[in-house]
Amino acid sequence: MILPPIPTPFDREGRLDTEAFRALAEALEPLVDGLLVYGSNGEGVHLSPEERAKGLKALSPKKPFLVGLMEETLPQAQRALLEAQEAGALALLTTPPRYYHGSLGDGLLRYYEALAEAMPLFLYHVPQNTKVDLPLAAVEALARHPNVRGIKDSSGDLHRLAFYQARLPGFRVFTGHAPTFLAALALGAEGGILAAANLAPRAYRALLDHFRQGRLAEAQALQKKLFPLGDLLAKGGVPLLKQALRYLGLPAGYPRPPYPQESPLWESFLPVLEGLREEGWVL
């Protein structure tokens, strides 16, 4: 499966643009297997509870979709969980509490278990953003819960992928790290929830199909071709992704202030984007 974590559009002053949000989702959905709303590239942490609800009500996905949940406590998470349920989300994608992570202890398991009692969820390991690790022992323990369906791991740590494959049979694994997408597939990942799939969904679908059908040479060649796209996006984050989508004529809007509206990596990224577009891989 290929799912893009779609950006949440804001105007230049940082106001949520629900019309652009709907239009962006409708443009991307036919090209992929589903969507992630309010993930890291969706700036979920930048939204008020009222804005989260307003944005979800603006969307009407026809394919399965996940909703990111990046709260710190169970009372904070409860409203977002109910809104995801009401919107018809397949599952939550949930980061661990992080601000007081050193004091969390067994509360980490209690947090995920309480959410999973109410709704299916996927764990979300993205230490480059949260600045905390989701311990492998905790992942193994949580994988026993019937409503903890799997994990999105954006770390690029192949040892973790090997652990999931060896120790957690049946646990659904998605990578969020495009530069190592093929390696993740080789270590049992089901697919990718990739920022780069907002720009080149057909390319990542083709890579996945090559791998599944045993065309390893073709998969390797395409991974090599896509590496600069995924590598630069991993470094440039939301500002670079939104700038690229705007360049392609899609209503991605701008990052919320104080984050920059243009990326310093754009000059390096543009020829990569244009090269893939000339070959028909970009939207």
C-alpha positions as CSV (number, residue, x, y, z in Angstrom):
1,M,0.0,0.0,0.0
2,I,1.1,3.6,-0.8
3,L,-0.4,6.3,1.4
4,P,0.7,9.9,1.2
5,P,0.6,12.0,4.4
6,I,-1.2,14.9,2.9
7,P,-0.3,18.4,3.9
8,T,-2.8,20.7,5.6
9,P,-3.1,23.9,3.6
10,F,-2.8,27.3,5.3
11,D,-2.9,30.6,3.6
12,R,0.0,33.1,3.9
13,E,-1.3,34.4,7.2
14,G,-1.5,30.9,8.7
15,R,-5.3,30.4,8.4
16,L,-6.7,26.9,7.7
17,D,-8.0,26.7,4.1
18,T,-10.6,23.9,4.1
19,E,-11.5,24.3,0.4
20,A,-7.8,23.8,-0.6
21,F,-7.7,20.8,1.9
22,R,-10.6,19.1,0.2
23,A,-9.2,19.8,-3.3
24,L,-5.8,18.5,-2.5
25,A,-7.2,15.3,-1.0
26,E,-9.4,14.8,-4.0
27,A,-6.5,15.3,-6.4
28,L,-4.3,12.7,-4.7
29,E,-6.7,10.0,-3.6
30,P,-7.3,8.4,-7.0
31,L,-3.5,7.8,-7.4
32,V,-2.9,6.0,-4.1
33,D,-4.4,3.3,-1.8
34,G,-5.5,5.7,1.0
35,L,-4.5,8.9,2.9
36,L,-3.0,10.0,6.1
37,V,-4.5,13.1,7.5
38,Y,-2.7,15.2,10.2
39,G,0.5,13.2,10.1
40,S,3.9,14.9,10.5
41,N,3.6,16.4,7.0
42,G,0.1,17.4,7.8
43,E,1.2,19.7,10.6
44,G,-1.2,18.0,13.0
45,V,0.7,19.5,16.0
46,H,0.0,23.0,14.6
47,L,-3.8,22.7,14.7
48,S,-6.2,23.7,17.5
49,P,-8.9,21.1,18.4
50,E,-11.5,23.2,16.6
51,E,-9.4,23.3,13.4
52,R,-8.8,19.6,13.5
53,A,-12.6,19.0,13.6
54,K,-13.2,21.6,10.9
55,G,-10.6,20.1,8.6
56,L,-11.9,16.6,9.0
57,K,-15.5,17.7,8.2
58,A,-14.2,19.2,5.0
59,L,-13.0,15.9,3.7
60,S,-14.9,12.9,2.4
61,P,-12.4,10.3,1.4
62,K,-13.6,7.3,-0.5
63,K,-10.6,5.1,0.3
64,P,-9.3,4.1,3.7
65,F,-7.6,6.8,5.7
66,L,-5.7,7.2,8.9
67,V,-5.8,10.2,11.3
68,G,-2.6,11.3,13.1
69,L,-2.8,11.8,16.8
70,M,0.1,13.5,18.5
71,E,-1.1,14.5,21.9
72,E,0.6,14.3,25.3
73,T,-2.2,13.0,27.6
74,L,-5.3,10.8,27.4
75,P,-7.7,13.7,28.1
76,Q,-6.2,15.7,25.3
77,A,-6.4,12.7,23.0
78,Q,-10.0,11.9,23.7
79,R,-11.6,14.6,21.5
80,A,-9.4,13.9,18.6
81,L,-10.1,10.2,18.8
82,L,-13.9,10.8,18.8
83,E,-13.6,13.1,15.8
84,A,-11.6,10.4,13.9
85,Q,-14.2,7.8,14.7
86,E,-17.0,10.1,13.5
87,A,-15.2,10.9,10.3
88,G,-14.9,7.1,9.5
89,A,-11.1,6.8,9.8
90,L,-9.7,3.3,9.5
91,A,-7.4,3.9,12.5
92,L,-5.3,6.4,14.4
93,L,-1.6,6.9,13.8
94,T,-0.3,7.7,17.2
95,T,3.0,9.1,18.4
96,P,4.1,8.5,22.0
97,P,3.8,11.3,24.6
98,R,7.2,13.1,24.6
99,Y,7.5,16.2,26.6
100,Y,7.9,14.4,29.9
101,H,9.0,11.1,28.3
102,G,11.6,10.4,30.9
103,S,8.9,10.3,33.6
104,L,6.4,8.3,31.6
105,G,7.5,4.7,32.5
106,D,4.7,2.2,32.2
107,G,2.4,5.0,31.3
108,L,3.5,4.6,27.7
109,L,1.8,1.2,27.5
110,R,-1.2,2.5,29.4
111,Y,-1.6,5.4,26.9
112,Y,-1.6,3.2,23.8
113,E,-3.8,0.5,25.4
114,A,-6.4,3.0,26.5
115,L,-6.6,4.5,23.0
116,A,-6.7,1.0,21.4
117,E,-9.7,0.0,23.6
118,A,-11.6,2.7,21.9
119,M,-10.4,2.5,18.3
120,P,-7.9,0.6,16.1
121,L,-4.5,2.3,15.9
122,F,-1.0,2.1,14.4
123,L,2.0,3.1,16.4
124,Y,4.1,5.9,15.0
125,H,7.8,6.0,15.5
126,V,9.3,9.2,14.2
127,P,12.2,10.1,16.5
128,Q,13.5,12.8,14.2
129,N,10.4,14.8,15.1
130,T,9.4,13.6,18.5
131,K,13.0,13.3,19.8
132,V,12.1,10.1,21.6
133,D,12.4,6.4,20.8
134,L,9.5,4.0,20.9
135,P,11.2,1.1,22.7
136,L,11.2,-2.2,20.9
137,A,10.1,-3.9,24.0
138,A,7.1,-1.6,24.2
139,V,6.3,-2.3,20.5
140,E,6.4,-6.0,21.1
141,A,4.2,-5.8,24.2
142,L,1.6,-3.5,22.4
143,A,1.6,-5.8,19.3
144,R,-0.3,-8.3,21.4
145,H,-3.3,-6.0,21.7
146,P,-5.8,-6.9,19.0
147,N,-6.6,-3.2,18.2
148,V,-2.9,-2.3,17.8
149,R,-2.7,-3.1,14.1
150,G,0.8,-2.2,13.2
151,I,3.4,0.6,13.0
152,K,4.6,3.3,10.8
153,D,8.4,3.6,11.3
154,S,10.0,6.7,9.8
155,S,13.4,6.3,11.5
156,G,15.1,4.6,8.5
157,D,16.6,2.2,11.1
158,L,16.7,-1.1,9.3
159,H,17.6,-3.0,12.5
160,R,14.1,-2.0,13.8
161,L,12.5,-3.3,10.6
162,A,14.4,-6.6,11.0
163,F,13.2,-6.8,14.6
164,Y,9.5,-6.4,13.5
165,Q,10.0,-9.1,10.8
166,A,11.6,-11.6,13.1
167,R,9.6,-11.0,16.3
168,L,6.2,-9.7,15.3
169,P,4.6,-12.1,12.7
170,G,1.4,-10.6,11.3
171,F,2.1,-7.1,12.6
172,R,1.6,-4.6,9.8
173,V,4.6,-2.5,9.1
174,F,4.8,0.7,7.0
175,T,7.9,2.7,6.4
176,G,7.8,6.5,6.4
177,H,11.4,6.7,5.1
178,A,11.5,7.0,1.3
179,P,15.3,6.8,1.0
180,T,15.2,3.2,2.3
181,F,11.8,2.2,0.9
182,L,13.1,-0.9,-1.0
183,A,15.1,-2.1,1.9
184,A,12.1,-1.8,4.1
185,L,10.1,-3.9,1.7
186,A,12.8,-6.5,1.7
187,L,12.5,-6.6,5.6
188,G,8.8,-7.2,5.5
189,A,7.2,-3.8,5.2
190,E,3.7,-3.8,3.7
191,G,4.1,-0.5,2.0
192,G,5.0,3.2,2.6
193,I,3.3,6.2,4.1
194,L,5.7,8.6,2.3
195,A,5.9,12.3,2.0
196,A,7.4,11.8,-1.5
197,A,4.2,9.9,-2.5
198,N,2.4,13.2,-2.6
199,L,4.7,14.1,-5.5
200,A,5.4,10.8,-7.2
201,P,2.7,8.4,-6.2
202,R,2.9,6.3,-9.5
203,A,6.7,5.9,-9.0
204,Y,6.4,4.5,-5.5
205,R,3.5,2.2,-6.6
206,A,5.6,1.0,-9.5
207,L,8.5,0.3,-7.2
208,L,6.2,-1.7,-4.8
209,D,4.8,-3.6,-7.8
210,H,8.3,-4.5,-9.1
211,F,9.3,-5.8,-5.7
212,R,6.1,-7.9,-5.2
213,Q,6.4,-9.4,-8.6
214,G,10.1,-10.4,-8.2
215,R,11.5,-7.8,-10.6
216,L,14.3,-6.9,-8.2
217,A,16.6,-5.2,-10.8
218,E,13.8,-2.9,-11.9
219,A,12.9,-2.1,-8.3
220,Q,16.6,-1.3,-7.5
221,A,16.8,0.9,-10.6
222,L,13.7,2.8,-9.6
223,Q,14.8,3.1,-5.9
224,K,18.1,4.6,-7.2
225,K,16.2,7.1,-9.4
226,L,13.9,8.1,-6.5
227,F,16.6,8.4,-3.8
228,P,17.3,12.1,-4.4
229,L,13.6,13.0,-4.1
230,G,13.1,11.2,-0.9
231,D,16.5,12.2,0.6
232,L,15.9,15.9,0.0
233,L,12.3,15.8,1.2
234,A,13.5,14.1,4.4
235,K,15.8,17.1,5.0
236,G,13.5,19.8,3.8
237,G,10.3,18.7,5.5
238,V,7.0,20.5,5.2
239,P,8.3,23.8,3.7
240,L,9.9,21.9,0.8
241,L,7.0,19.5,0.3
242,K,4.4,22.4,0.2
243,Q,6.6,24.4,-2.1
244,A,7.0,21.5,-4.5
245,L,3.2,20.9,-4.6
246,R,2.5,24.6,-5.2
247,Y,5.0,24.5,-8.0
248,L,3.1,21.6,-9.6
249,G,-0.2,23.6,-9.3
250,L,-1.7,21.8,-6.3
251,P,-3.4,23.7,-3.5
252,A,-1.0,22.7,-0.7
253,G,-0.9,26.2,0.8
254,Y,2.0,27.3,3.1
255,P,3.5,26.1,6.4
256,R,2.0,27.8,9.5
257,P,4.1,30.7,10.8
258,P,6.8,30.9,12.0
259,Y,8.0,28.2,9.6
260,P,9.3,29.5,6.3
261,Q,7.2,29.6,3.2
262,E,10.1,28.6,0.9
263,S,12.8,26.1,1.5
264,P,16.5,26.7,1.2
265,L,16.8,23.4,-0.5
266,W,14.5,24.4,-3.4
267,E,17.3,25.2,-5.8
268,S,18.7,21.7,-5.3
269,F,15.3,20.0,-5.3
270,L,13.8,21.6,-8.5
271,P,16.1,19.8,-11.0
272,V,15.3,16.5,-9.3
273,L,11.6,17.2,-9.5
274,E,11.8,18.3,-13.1
275,G,13.8,15.2,-14.1
276,L,11.2,12.9,-12.7
277,R,8.4,14.9,-14.2
278,E,10.0,14.6,-17.7
279,E,10.0,10.8,-17.2
280,G,6.3,10.9,-16.3
281,W,6.7,10.0,-12.6
282,V,5.5,13.2,-11.1
283,L,1.8,14.1,-10.8
